[in-house]
Amino acid sequence: MKVHAIAVGIGLILLSAQATLADPMKCTNEEKTCVTNCSKFARTTVQQCLEGCRMSRMICLRTGCWDSGTSRYCGLMKQ
């Protein structure tokens, strides 16, 4: 009986660890990454980059797809 309880406990720990590792991708998280990447550009293009991030977020909130310019992926949570 004690072995069964230990096995169940370990199983629950593994399941909860799996759930925390698999955070859903969200539009707002992608926007934060985009804004962070804008800091790598020259000052003259930072404003354009930030505007692009805002536009991409608006599109993502409507469609659930993020377009980084080089890749497009869908299935994001619209948050």
C-alpha positions in Angstrom: 0.0 0.0 0.0 2.8 2.4 0.9 4.5 1.7 -2.5 1.3 2.5 -4.3 1.0 5.9 -2.5 4.7 6.7 -3.4 4.1 5.8 -7.0 1.0 8.0 -7.1 2.9 10.9 -5.5 5.7 10.7 -8.0 3.2 10.6 -10.9 1.5 13.7 -9.6 4.8 15.5 -9.3 5.8 14.5 -12.9 2.4 15.7 -14.3 2.6 19.0 -12.5 6.2 19.6 -13.7 5.1 18.8 -17.3 2.3 21.3 -17.1 4.6 24.1 -15.9 7.1 23.5 -18.6 4.5 23.8 -21.4 3.3 27.4 -21.0 1.1 28.4 -23.9 2.4 30.8 -26.4 0.6 34.2 -26.2 0.5 37.2 -28.5 1.6 39.5 -25.6 4.7 37.3 -25.0 5.6 37.5 -28.7 5.2 41.3 -28.6 7.6 41.5 -25.5 10.2 39.5 -27.4 9.7 41.7 -30.5 10.2 44.9 -28.4 13.3 43.5 -26.8 14.8 42.7 -30.2 14.1 46.2 -31.3 16.8 47.5 -29.0 19.4 45.8 -31.2 18.7 48.2 -34.1 20.0 51.7 -34.8 18.2 54.5 -33.1 16.6 55.6 -36.4 14.9 52.3 -37.0 13.8 51.6 -33.4 10.5 53.5 -33.7 9.7 51.6 -36.9 10.5 48.4 -35.2 8.3 49.2 -32.2 5.4 50.1 -34.5 5.9 46.8 -36.3 5.6 45.0 -33.0 2.4 46.8 -32.2 0.9 46.0 -35.6 1.9 42.3 -35.3 0.3 42.1 -31.9 -3.0 43.6 -33.2 -3.0 41.0 -36.0 -2.1 38.2 -33.6 -5.0 39.2 -31.3 -7.4 38.9 -34.2 -6.0 35.8 -35.9 -3.9 33.9 -33.4 -0.9 34.0 -35.8 2.4 35.9 -35.3 4.4 37.0 -38.3 8.0 37.9 -37.5 8.8 38.8 -41.1 11.0 35.7 -41.5 8.5 33.2 -40.1 4.8 32.9 -39.4 3.3 30.6 -36.8 -0.3 30.1 -35.6 -2.1 28.7 -32.7 -1.2 31.4 -30.2 -3.5 32.3 -27.4 -5.0 35.7 -28.1 -3.8 37.4 -25.0 
